[in-house]
Structures are given as structure tokens and as C-alpha cells.
């Protein structure tokens, strides 16, 4: 058993994949906690798909360089996040409508760019479904730095994010910079989506933002405990999913998500909140 567990560490690319997966699982769990609390699941899904034009443009500009693609994807995610927030605040549209408008525009633009250059459409599937085994040392550094920055800001601004999530009126009363904090949360979510690109891809990013925090929610009674459990389950799903992928011969991204889903279902069966959830 020890030999089987240690076998992954014999390959440098597997070590890089393991580090990238752990960072992704932890960061997605932290930010995903607020996605769950604020009901932002649709926003997260829309944002994940809105990076597509950035991915396509980055591939064109960088001539296939995945590092360049990550930076362009980050720019696309930031633009999409701020546009969704601004459209919801400055128009009479409801938030889900504003998100949907930006989402379909960005996604259609990405598909249009891909369709005009069929030669690289296959290569971009790595960003749609993830390719954590192909993480280069440079890409790993970017993922680790971005992940560290997101985690640090979430922990530093935790109190502000908590207040604007549960009681916006109190936040205004305390003269907190509500708009700035809201925009920062959107930006952190955008960066988190980009961190997910290499491991689980655009198509499965929402799963990592939702499953570990939902598992933590089922087992915790307080928010700090929920965040800690979310990070634990996010990291556990990433590590176990990578092992399952290696030994079962399946894609790493879907494997990580399926392990996360199994952990969620297990928590649902033993959760003290199970009866309340089913009663609703």
C-alpha cells in the first residue's frame, strides 16, 4: 500500500499535478464558501464560461503558450466579473439577468474565435476539461502565487465579506466600503476560476466551487468550521481524485469532481442537518 501511494512521487509531472490540485481544492473551497452563502452558483458557472474568449485570444497571441493563455483568461474573467456586477447595479435588470447577458455575450465571442481557427480547437479542450498532468513549472508557480493571494485576501477581509453577505444594511450602517468589498469578492472569484483552469477546466469549475463548501455546510454549525471543513474536503477530493485518475486511467478533472461528489453524498447521509434539508 505504501509503495502504491508513493508511486506518484516518482514522476516530477505528478508532483506538480498534486501541488496544483491541492492549491485548487483549497482556494475553491475558501471562495466557494461565499458562493454558497450568497447564492452565487450561477455567477460562478457564468464566470467560468466567460473566460473562453480570453483563452482563445491568449492562444492566438501566445501561439500556443499555455502560460500566456492563463493571463489572458484572467483578464477575461476580471472583465466579465466587473461587467456583471456593474450591469446589475446600474440597470433595472435583476442580478441573474445581468449575469446571463454578460455570460452569453462572452461565451458566444469565445466560440466565434475558436470557430475561425479550427486548427487549435482540439488544444483548447485541455482548458475546457482540465489537464492538471500537463502543468509546467512556470504554470505551477502562477497557480501557487494566485492561489496564495486569493487565500490571503479572503482571510484578511473575512469579516467584511461576512457582513456584506449576511447583513448589507449593517455594513452600510458601519460605513463599510460595501461596493469595494463586493467588487473584490467578484475579482477573487474570477482569479479562482483561472486557478481552476489547469486542474478541472472551464466545464467543471463550478463543481469545485460548490461541492466542498456544500459538504462543509452539511457537517458544520459555524462559519469558521464550515470554511475549515470545506478546505479539508477540497484538498482531500483533489488528492484522492488524482490517485483515482492515475490508477483507474481516467481524466484527472472529472475524477477529482466525482470524488468530491462522493464525499458530499457521504456527508449528506450522516449530516445532522439531513432531516432539516429533506423536510424543506
Secondary structure as GFF3:
##gff-version 3
##sequence-region A 1 280
A	DSSP	alpha_helix	2	6	.	.	.	ID=ss1
A	DSSP	three_ten_helix	7	10	.	.	.	ID=ss2
A	DSSP	alpha_helix	12	37	.	.	.	ID=ss3
A	DSSP	alpha_helix	41	50	.	.	.	ID=ss4
A	DSSP	alpha_helix	52	62	.	.	.	ID=ss5
A	DSSP	alpha_helix	66	90	.	.	.	ID=ss6
A	DSSP	alpha_helix	95	116	.	.	.	ID=ss7
A	DSSP	three_ten_helix	118	120	.	.	.	ID=ss8
A	DSSP	alpha_helix	125	129	.	.	.	ID=ss9
A	DSSP	three_ten_helix	132	134	.	.	.	ID=ss10
A	DSSP	alpha_helix	137	156	.	.	.	ID=ss11
A	DSSP	alpha_helix	158	166	.	.	.	ID=ss12
A	DSSP	alpha_helix	168	173	.	.	.	ID=ss13
A	DSSP	alpha_helix	178	197	.	.	.	ID=ss14
A	DSSP	alpha_helix	201	219	.	.	.	ID=ss15
A	DSSP	alpha_helix	223	248	.	.	.	ID=ss16
A	DSSP	alpha_helix	252	270	.	.	.	ID=ss17
A	DSSP	alpha_helix	274	279	.	.	.	ID=ss18
###
